[in-house]
Amino acid sequence: MAEAIAIAATANVATRQTRAGELSMWKGCATAAATKAGLFAAQLAREGMTGPTAAFEGRHGVGEQVTGPFEIGELGGRDRSFAVERTNFKFFAAEYHAQAPLATALALRDKVRLDEIEAIDVQIYEMAHSEIGSEPAKWDPQTRETADHSLPYMLAVAWQDGRITPASFEPRRYLDPSLRPLMNRIRVAENPEFTRRFPQELPSQIDVVTRSGQRFTGRAEYPKGHARNPMTDADVATKFRDLSADVLGAARVDAVLQALWRLDDAPRIGAVLDALTQEAV
């Protein structure tokens, strides 16, 4: 394991440029490429290939060239399951830091009509501001990848359509000029107090000012799907249906869901793959 990690880290440390400015198609492939690189590193290590002895903390290692000094703790220990315990789900088919603002926007949509909006002010923590609300490209997305990392776009399309779905990120939607006037009335700023509370909380606040001067405010700390505001099994099943029905068809969606819910008892993992690939009858 140590050799595989050393090989993977030394050969494949990526930059955040993948998610900056106008995003390219590579953004959607980056995770798959990292997975492929990790698997290849594990295969090499299994065959006896050794990796650098101090890939993270050594001279010219990740710490020196990328992250700055840090210490590597021992693998294992009492916190081994911490990452699993705090796993979060996306309720909406959208970038994770947009989950709370989208829920807030949809709640405010019931109170303020689109044609009444004069301005929308969004306060968010630094990570969200940096990722989805700080660059000019986010106010005029020209690619799918930029659109799904644009908080102004996602808020505008949610306000106009009343929902966020995979269709929200089709070219005909993110290039729609009718969305730009509302996007241009959206301002996104970092709130230092929200940054201090992140990542234990994911706080956001939206203030909507109407043309008549009224102000409506919505706030959220734990979006639906967060470990402290979990999705129900029914929520998960509904999301799976929404995302897969067009590809699999209703009958196969039911079969796949049954296989997935019973994965712990499956005699072999191939049962899920069978459900995904068998033709509906």
N, C-alpha and C positions, 0 to 999 in steps of 0.2 A: 504493500500500500504506500509506504513512504517513497519508494522509488518511482511509482506511478505519479504521485503528487508532485515530486520534484521535477520529473520530465515534463508533465503537463504545464506546471507553472512557469518553468524556464522558457519553454518554447512557445507559449500561447497567451501571455498576458496581453489583453486587448485594451484599447483606449475607449473613452466615453464619447469620442467623436461620432460614433455610431448613432448617438441619440442627441446630437446637437444640431442647431440650425434647421435647414430643410432636410428632412430625413429621407434616406434612400431605401431601396428594396432590401439592402443588406441588413437593415435593422431587424427584419423578420427572419433572417437566416442566421443571425449571430449566435443565438442560443443553440441551434442545431449544430453549428460549426464547432462551438465549444464542447458540446457533447461528443461529437465525433473525435475531436482531439483528445478528450479525456479517455475515451474508450481505446483509442490507438495507444496512448501512453500506458494504459493498463495491460494491453496485449504485449507491448514491448517488455514491460517489467516482468510479466509472467514468464517470458522466454529468457529472462536473465539480464536484460539491459539495466544498467545502473544509471541513476540520475545524479545531478550535482549534489554535493554533500550539504550545502547550506543555501538552498534555492531562495529562501525568503530573507533570512537574516545575515547571510554572508556577503563578502565583498562583491560588488556589482550585482547583488541579488535584487529581488522585488522590493525589499525595504529601502535600499539605497537609491534605486533608480525610479521607483514609482510612488510608494506610499510614505516614505520616511521611516525613521527607526521604530521598531516594535519588537515585542518578545513573542516567541512561539510557545504556547502552553502545550502540555502533553495531550495527546488524543485520548478521548474517553473521559472518565471522571463523572462527577455527579450531574454535570450539565449536559450530558450526551443527548438527552431528548428535548432540550430546550427549544430548538428550532421547530420540532414537530409540534410542541405545545403551543407555539405562537403562530402557526400557519394561518394565513388569511386567504379568503376567497374573494374573487370579484363578483359582485352582484350584477353589475352592468358589463356588457361586452365593450370595455373601454379601459384605458390606462389606469393603473391602480390609484395613483394620487388624485385622479379625477372622481373617484367613487363618491366621496362625501359631498363635494360641490354639486355633482349631478343630482344626487338625491335631494339636496337642498333646493336646487333650481326647479326641479319638478314639483316640489311642495309649494314653492312660491308661485309657480305657474298657475296654480288654482286661484291665486289671489290677484294677480296682475296680468292683464291682457298684453299681448305682444305690442299692439299699437299704442299702448299707454306708456311704454318704457322710455325714459329719458337717458338713464345711465345705470349701469350695473357695476358695482365695486366689489371685487373679490379680495379677501384677505386669506393668506395661506402661509404655510411654513416654507422655509428656504428650499428644501429639496423639491417640493412640488412647484414652487415658483421657478426654480432653475430648469426643471425638466419640461414643464408644459405651459409656462406663462411668462417667459422673460425675453423672447426673441421675436423680431419683426416677422419672421417666417410663420410664426404661430398665428398671426392675424390674417394670413393669406395663404393657407396650405395649398400646395400644388401637387402633392403626392399623398397617397393613402397613408403612408407611414408618418408624414407630418401631421395629417389630420387627426390620427389617433393619438398624437402627442401634443395636440393643441387644445388647451382649456377653453380659449375663446370660441373656437369652432364647436367643440362638444357642447358647451352651454347654449350656444345659439341654435344648434340643430335640435337639441333636447327641448328648448323652449318652443320652437316652431312645430316640431313633430309630436311632442309629448312622450318621446321614448328614444332610447339609443339601441340600435340593433346592428348586425353586420352590414345591413344595407345603408346605414348612416355613413359608411366609409367607402362607398362606391364613388367613382369620379363624378357622376352626374349630381351627386349630393354635395361633396366638398368643394366642387367648382361652381356651385350655384350662386350667381351674383346676388340673389335676393337675400342671402344670409349675411353679406358683408356689412350692410348698414347696422345691423344689430351687433355684429362682432366689433365694429369700430366704436361702439358705445360701452364696451366691456373693458374695465381696467383691472389688472391683477397686480397685487403688491404683497411683499413679504411682511408678515406681522412677527416681530422678534419674540413676542410672548408665545406665539404658536410654534415657532422654531424651537424654543426652549422645551416645550412639552412633547415635541416629536422625538423619538418614534413611539413612546409609550401611548401617545394619543395622535390622531390624525386630524387636528382641528382646522376648521375653515369657517369663514363667515361671508355671507353674501348680502349686500345692501342694494336694494332696488329703489331708485328714485323715479317717480312718475312725472309726466309732463305737467301735472297739476301741483307738484311739490310734495306729494305723499312719499313716505319712506316705509319700505317693508324689509324686515331683516330675518334671515334664517341662519342657524348655526348647526354644526355637527362636529362630533368628536370621534365617534366610532361608526364608520359606514357599515351598512348591512354587509355581512360576510367577514367582518373583523372578528378576531377571536373573542372579543367582549360583546359582540353583537352578531352572533353566528347565524348563518343561513340554515333553514330547516331542510330536511330531506326533500320536501316538496319543492322548495326554492331551487335546490340543486337539479332536481329532475326537470323542472320547468326550463331552467337555463339550458340544460343539455338538449331538450327538445327544440328550443328556439334556434340553437346553433347547428343542429345536425339534421333536422327534418328535411331540408331541401336536398341534402346529399344522400341520406339513407332511406328516406321515405318513412311514413308513420309506423308501418309494421316492423321494420328492422330497428327503428328507434326503441320500440318496446322490448324487443329481444335483447338488444345491447344493454339497455337499462337493467333488465333482469339479471343478465350475466355480471354486470358491474356490481350491483348490490349484493350479489352472492359470491363475490370474488374470494372471500376468505375460505369458503367451502369448496371452491372449484378444484377438481382433481388435477387440472393442468391449466396453465395460463392461456393455452391455445383456445380455450372455450370462448374467451372474449374476442380473439381474432376471428374465430369461426363466425361469431354473430355479426361482426363488422363486414365480413366478405361474402357471406352466403346471400344469394339472391332471394328477395322476398317472394313468398308464394301466395 
